[in-house]
Amino acid sequence: MGRRKPVSGVAMPASARELKMGLIETIIGLGVCVALLIVAIFFDRRPYRPGKLNYVPLMIIALAACLVLGRHLLTLIRS
């Protein structure tokens, strides 16, 4: 059997083909990101103390990951 090429015409290396995320992995990843976002919001709402950690960058990264994984999940469900 020959190597299958994606639409772009570039062959994927074997390691990339083995690391595709399925439906279950996407749901778990999305759940973890949502939980992390909720925990970061909870800790950020506590009163200010000098030297307190800044949770805003963590919230931005978690929100971006939620959006990416949510879109990936919708793509998996649609196909």
N, C-alpha and C positions, 0 to 999 in steps of 0.2 A: 504494500500500500504506500502511496505517495504522501508526502507531507501536505496537509491542507493549509491553504493560505487564507487569511481574513480578507475582507472586502478591500482594505487599503492596499493589498498586494504584498505586504511585508509578512514574512513567515514568523510565527511566534516561537521563541525558544521552548524547549520541553519543560523547563522549570516554570514558565509563565502559564503553560497549559494546565499544569498540575495544581496551580494555586488559585484557580477560579473559585469564587465564593458562590455557594449554593444558597437556597432559600433559608435553610436552618441557620447557617453561619451568619447570614445577613440579619435575620431576626434577632439572634443573640447579640450581635454587634450593635444593632440599633437600640436594643434594650439596655445594654451597658452604657452607651452614650447618653441615653435619656436619664438613666439613674445618676450618672456622673454629673450631668447638668443640674439635676434637682438638688443633689448634695452640695454642689458649688453655690447654687443660689441660696440654699439654707444657711451655709456658713458665711456667705457674704452679707446676709441680712442681720447678723449679730452686731451689737453696738461696736463702734470704733474703739480700738485699743492701739496705742503706739506699738509699732513693730508687728502688727497683724499682717498676715499674708494677704496678698492681692489676688483675688479669685477671678477677676475679669478676663485675663488671658485664657485661663482654663475654660471659662464659660464660652468664650468665642470659639475656641477649638472644638469643644463638645458640641456646640450648636452647628458648626460647619460639618462635623462628622455626622450628626443626625440628618442634616439635609442631604448629604451625599449618600448615606446608607438608605435613607427613605426613598430617594429617587431610584437607587439600585434595586430596592425591594419592589417598587412599583413596576420596574422593567421586568423583573423576574416573574412577577405575578401575571403580567400582561402576555408574556410569551408562552 
